[in-house]
Amino acid sequence: MTEDNGRSGRILLLEDEPIIGRVTARTLKADGFEVDIAVNGLVAKDKIAANRYDLFIFDIRTPVMNGIELYEYMEKEHPNLTGRVIFSTGDSLGVATKKFLERVECLYLGKPYIPSKLRAVVREALSKNRPTPSAAQAVQSE
């Protein structure tokens, strides 16, 4: 997938299962995205601090710091990025997780997912979060 400015988007994938990470990254790379993989939320925090991302896909259940904790960190430190998060998990959603997802109103991708579903959710997220020129400049200046 190519953005309007002619460059491919960059996605941070928080995923601790190596096979799912590789398949997801391969699918997204085939669509022209650059994909960075973090195996836990602490690694992802470092990547967020060091890079600019167009989209985030966070597994809800990861070791050390999970996707929900990483999102809550982003709410405090990078609130302008929270609208670009897609959550995923293979677990059945408990009451607390369901309430969290309702509160944050992020897109959700249940595992296992097929490439066409992944692509559709990514397209939807990018279309909802296409920044205006002034917003794009603000994000890049972080």
Backbone bond lengths (Angstrom), bond angles and torsions (degrees), N, CA, C in turn:
res aa  C-N    CA-C-N  psi(-1)  N-CA   C-N-CA  omega(-1)  CA-C   N-CA-C  phi
1 M - - - 1.444 - - 1.510 109.04 -
2 T 1.310 116.23 132.84 1.449 119.97 -179.41 1.508 108.82 -113.68
3 E 1.320 116.31 136.06 1.453 120.44 177.33 1.520 109.17 -73.20
4 D 1.340 116.41 168.62 1.449 121.86 -179.68 1.520 112.53 -59.59
5 N 1.322 118.63 -28.11 1.455 121.30 -177.90 1.523 112.11 -83.06
6 G 1.328 117.89 5.95 1.445 121.64 173.44 1.524 114.97 90.32
7 R 1.330 119.19 -3.90 1.461 119.70 178.87 1.520 109.37 -107.72
8 S 1.300 115.27 156.32 1.456 119.48 177.52 1.517 109.45 -76.08
9 G 1.316 116.39 153.35 1.446 121.18 178.05 1.515 111.06 -79.92
10 R 1.313 115.19 164.99 1.460 121.40 179.82 1.522 108.14 -120.80
11 I 1.330 116.04 131.73 1.456 122.60 -176.02 1.521 109.64 -122.58
12 L 1.328 115.55 136.74 1.457 121.61 171.19 1.522 107.78 -101.98
13 L 1.314 116.04 121.39 1.458 122.89 -179.88 1.524 108.81 -107.24
14 L 1.315 117.26 116.61 1.464 123.01 173.54 1.517 106.49 -94.20
15 E 1.334 116.02 105.81 1.463 120.93 -175.03 1.522 109.07 -152.82
16 D 1.332 117.05 123.48 1.459 120.80 -178.32 1.525 113.43 -95.85
17 E 1.312 118.61 -8.30 1.459 121.29 178.14 1.526 108.45 -93.64
18 P 1.352 117.32 111.55 1.468 120.21 -172.96 1.524 115.11 -55.48
19 I 1.324 117.87 -42.33 1.465 119.60 -178.12 1.522 110.77 -64.75
20 I 1.322 117.19 -45.26 1.470 120.19 179.27 1.522 110.05 -63.79
21 G 1.323 116.94 -40.73 1.460 120.55 177.52 1.514 112.18 -59.46
22 R 1.337 116.56 -46.33 1.474 120.17 -178.93 1.528 111.81 -65.50
23 V 1.327 116.63 -45.02 1.471 119.72 -178.55 1.532 110.60 -65.67
24 T 1.331 116.71 -43.14 1.464 120.52 178.97 1.522 110.28 -63.02
25 A 1.321 116.89 -46.95 1.470 120.54 179.73 1.525 110.84 -61.78
26 R 1.320 117.74 -43.11 1.469 121.29 179.69 1.532 110.40 -61.14
27 T 1.318 116.69 -43.01 1.468 120.88 179.55 1.529 110.59 -62.16
28 L 1.321 116.39 -46.89 1.462 120.31 -178.09 1.530 111.97 -69.80
29 K 1.331 116.77 -37.23 1.471 119.91 177.59 1.523 110.88 -64.76
30 A 1.335 117.18 -35.06 1.461 120.77 177.49 1.528 111.17 -62.69
31 D 1.327 116.34 -24.40 1.462 121.38 177.73 1.528 111.85 -92.76
32 G 1.322 117.61 6.73 1.451 121.57 174.18 1.513 116.02 96.08
33 F 1.312 117.63 5.29 1.463 120.43 -179.85 1.523 110.99 -84.43
34 E 1.313 115.69 150.20 1.458 121.56 164.15 1.523 104.99 -89.02
35 V 1.324 117.23 137.59 1.467 120.92 -177.30 1.519 109.37 -129.85
36 D 1.323 115.50 125.59 1.457 122.27 171.11 1.520 106.87 -106.94
37 I 1.332 116.04 138.70 1.462 120.62 -179.90 1.527 109.11 -113.00
38 A 1.318 115.73 132.55 1.463 122.72 173.14 1.520 107.07 -117.80
39 V 1.342 117.07 134.07 1.468 120.54 -176.90 1.521 112.73 -88.16
40 N 1.342 117.06 -10.29 1.464 120.59 173.43 1.528 108.29 -155.47
41 G 1.311 115.70 169.14 1.458 120.89 -175.33 1.513 114.60 -64.92
42 L 1.325 118.27 -30.85 1.465 119.72 178.75 1.522 110.95 -67.05
43 V 1.323 116.70 -41.21 1.464 120.56 175.69 1.538 108.99 -63.43
44 A 1.319 116.43 -41.99 1.464 120.84 179.28 1.530 111.72 -61.85
45 K 1.341 117.39 -40.56 1.475 120.81 177.68 1.523 110.82 -56.95
46 D 1.314 116.72 -44.04 1.469 120.83 179.08 1.525 110.97 -63.41
47 K 1.312 116.28 -40.35 1.467 120.17 179.95 1.531 110.75 -67.47
48 I 1.327 117.11 -38.39 1.472 120.91 178.30 1.525 109.91 -64.00
49 A 1.323 116.83 -39.05 1.459 120.78 179.69 1.532 111.80 -67.92
50 A 1.320 117.07 -30.44 1.460 121.10 -172.95 1.528 114.64 -97.61
51 N 1.333 118.14 -14.38 1.469 120.77 -172.18 1.524 111.66 -137.09
52 R 1.306 115.11 163.18 1.464 121.86 174.22 1.532 107.40 -103.85
53 Y 1.330 115.99 128.72 1.457 121.17 179.72 1.519 110.46 -121.27
54 D 1.329 114.41 145.37 1.455 121.29 177.49 1.524 111.12 -89.82
55 L 1.330 115.90 -23.03 1.458 120.42 -175.20 1.526 108.87 -157.88
56 F 1.341 114.83 153.15 1.462 121.91 179.51 1.515 108.68 -130.21
57 I 1.325 116.57 136.74 1.458 121.31 172.82 1.524 105.99 -121.91
58 F 1.330 116.49 113.84 1.462 122.21 -174.62 1.517 110.68 -112.81
59 D 1.330 115.63 119.83 1.456 120.52 168.54 1.529 106.29 -67.83
60 I 1.299 117.39 132.63 1.462 120.93 -177.71 1.526 110.81 -67.69
61 R 1.325 117.28 -36.53 1.463 120.78 -175.98 1.529 110.26 -110.24
62 T 1.325 116.16 100.06 1.461 122.00 173.92 1.525 107.83 -133.71
63 P 1.323 116.88 156.25 1.468 119.41 -179.27 1.535 111.70 -72.76
64 V 1.291 115.78 166.75 1.466 126.88 176.00 1.526 111.21 68.05
65 M 1.299 117.99 -63.08 1.468 123.18 176.60 1.527 106.22 -142.26
66 N 1.332 116.95 118.28 1.467 119.21 -175.51 1.527 111.65 -84.90
67 G 1.326 115.34 176.31 1.457 121.04 -176.96 1.515 113.96 -61.63
68 I 1.319 117.77 -35.42 1.465 120.95 178.37 1.520 110.03 -68.01
69 E 1.325 117.27 -44.73 1.467 120.38 178.18 1.533 111.29 -62.84
70 L 1.330 116.37 -38.50 1.467 120.03 177.96 1.526 110.18 -65.65
71 Y 1.320 117.09 -40.72 1.460 120.46 177.78 1.532 110.16 -62.64
72 E 1.323 117.19 -43.33 1.463 120.33 179.32 1.531 111.31 -63.30
73 Y 1.326 117.53 -35.96 1.464 121.27 172.55 1.535 109.70 -61.17
74 M 1.333 116.80 -45.21 1.467 120.74 -179.87 1.529 111.59 -63.23
75 E 1.342 116.60 -36.42 1.465 119.08 177.97 1.523 111.01 -57.61
76 K 1.323 116.89 -37.34 1.465 121.35 -178.54 1.523 112.45 -82.72
77 E 1.331 116.99 -44.10 1.464 121.53 -171.39 1.525 114.96 -96.44
78 H 1.324 117.77 -28.61 1.466 122.46 -176.82 1.535 110.20 -141.66
79 P 1.330 118.26 59.30 1.465 119.53 -173.69 1.537 113.97 -60.50
80 N 1.310 117.13 -25.25 1.465 119.59 179.78 1.535 112.27 -71.51
81 L 1.321 118.18 -10.67 1.462 121.19 179.84 1.527 113.52 -97.56
82 T 1.315 117.96 -12.85 1.471 120.21 -172.32 1.525 113.39 -65.20
83 G 1.299 118.23 -26.34 1.461 120.51 178.31 1.515 113.59 -73.33
84 R 1.310 116.79 -2.72 1.464 121.80 -178.16 1.520 112.53 -105.78
85 V 1.328 117.68 16.73 1.462 121.42 -175.74 1.523 110.36 -101.34
86 I 1.336 114.23 135.03 1.462 123.54 169.47 1.526 105.50 -113.52
87 F 1.315 118.42 133.01 1.456 121.69 176.83 1.522 109.81 -100.66
88 S 1.331 115.52 150.78 1.458 120.61 175.07 1.527 109.12 -142.66
89 T 1.319 115.73 152.85 1.465 121.15 172.52 1.523 108.98 -167.38
90 G 1.325 114.17 152.98 1.452 120.22 174.84 1.517 111.62 -98.53
91 D 1.327 116.55 -8.69 1.461 121.44 179.90 1.518 110.47 -79.51
92 S 1.337 114.79 155.02 1.460 117.57 171.50 1.528 106.66 -71.06
93 L 1.297 115.77 143.49 1.465 120.19 -174.91 1.515 111.22 -81.07
94 G 1.319 116.25 124.66 1.455 121.37 174.79 1.521 110.13 -78.39
95 V 1.293 116.45 172.85 1.469 121.98 -178.24 1.521 111.17 -59.39
96 A 1.333 117.54 -45.53 1.462 120.81 -178.07 1.528 111.24 -63.55
97 T 1.336 117.21 -40.55 1.462 120.59 179.18 1.525 110.69 -67.30
98 K 1.333 116.69 -41.73 1.465 120.06 177.99 1.526 110.73 -61.03
99 K 1.329 117.35 -43.66 1.469 120.71 178.67 1.519 110.72 -63.62
100 F 1.332 116.92 -40.68 1.463 120.79 177.78 1.528 110.11 -59.94
101 L 1.324 117.45 -49.68 1.469 120.97 -178.92 1.525 111.95 -61.95
102 E 1.327 117.02 -36.40 1.467 120.45 176.00 1.526 110.38 -65.83
103 R 1.322 117.40 -40.80 1.463 121.20 -179.26 1.522 111.81 -64.86
104 V 1.323 117.36 -45.51 1.467 119.59 -173.45 1.527 112.81 -84.69
105 E 1.317 117.36 -16.91 1.465 122.78 177.22 1.523 113.11 54.85
106 C 1.331 116.29 39.63 1.459 121.56 175.86 1.524 109.78 -91.19
107 L 1.312 115.77 157.99 1.446 120.19 174.03 1.524 109.38 -68.72
108 Y 1.327 116.33 153.62 1.459 122.13 -175.86 1.520 109.20 -134.07
109 L 1.315 115.58 137.18 1.458 122.22 -179.38 1.522 108.36 -126.36
110 G 1.330 116.79 112.62 1.458 120.58 179.69 1.525 111.36 -80.15
111 K 1.332 116.00 143.74 1.464 121.45 177.60 1.521 108.79 -98.14
112 P 1.282 118.39 149.00 1.461 125.68 -3.67 1.523 110.17 -76.31
113 Y 1.304 115.73 145.58 1.456 119.63 177.11 1.524 109.29 -119.31
114 I 1.308 113.84 152.61 1.457 119.89 179.57 1.530 108.23 -96.06
115 P 1.330 117.26 156.49 1.468 120.05 -177.40 1.531 114.37 -52.61
116 S 1.320 117.74 -39.18 1.465 118.86 -178.41 1.532 111.44 -65.16
117 K 1.326 117.63 -36.01 1.471 121.26 177.65 1.527 110.07 -69.20
118 L 1.327 117.29 -43.10 1.461 121.80 175.96 1.523 110.45 -57.11
119 R 1.322 116.42 -48.80 1.475 120.70 -179.70 1.530 111.31 -61.10
120 A 1.318 117.10 -41.29 1.465 120.74 -179.09 1.533 110.96 -64.08
121 V 1.326 117.38 -43.47 1.463 120.50 -179.42 1.534 110.06 -67.67
122 V 1.325 117.60 -39.72 1.470 120.67 177.83 1.528 110.22 -63.08
123 R 1.326 116.97 -45.40 1.481 120.16 177.38 1.522 111.19 -58.92
124 E 1.335 116.22 -44.38 1.466 120.38 179.51 1.525 110.96 -61.13
125 A 1.321 116.71 -45.28 1.473 120.61 -179.72 1.523 111.06 -63.18
126 L 1.311 116.97 -43.15 1.464 119.63 -179.51 1.528 111.92 -67.77
127 S 1.324 117.30 -36.26 1.465 119.45 179.56 1.524 111.34 -69.92
128 K 1.342 117.37 -31.74 1.466 121.16 178.36 1.520 111.69 -73.72
129 N 1.326 116.82 -25.04 1.455 121.26 -170.96 1.519 113.22 -119.19
130 R 1.318 117.01 30.59 1.459 119.49 177.38 1.517 107.75 -71.93
131 P 1.334 117.03 111.05 1.466 119.42 -174.85 1.517 112.83 -71.91
132 T 1.316 114.55 149.70 1.454 120.12 171.05 1.520 107.02 -73.95
133 P 1.344 119.40 162.35 1.467 119.53 -179.40 1.529 113.06 -54.33
134 S 1.330 118.69 -40.80 1.464 119.42 -179.08 1.526 111.21 -69.80
135 A 1.338 118.07 -35.16 1.460 121.02 177.70 1.519 110.39 -69.08
136 A 1.331 117.59 -37.95 1.450 120.90 178.75 1.537 109.88 -63.95
137 Q 1.303 117.18 -38.88 1.459 120.21 178.93 1.534 110.18 -66.43
138 A 1.324 117.40 -39.35 1.464 120.60 179.65 1.520 111.28 -64.29
139 V 1.333 116.97 -40.55 1.461 121.68 179.65 1.521 109.64 -66.08
140 Q 1.332 117.45 -42.17 1.453 120.46 -177.89 1.518 112.19 -68.69
141 S 1.326 117.62 -26.14 1.446 119.97 -177.84 1.516 113.66 -80.50
142 E 1.349 118.59 -6.24 1.472 121.73 179.49 1.507 111.51 -64.48
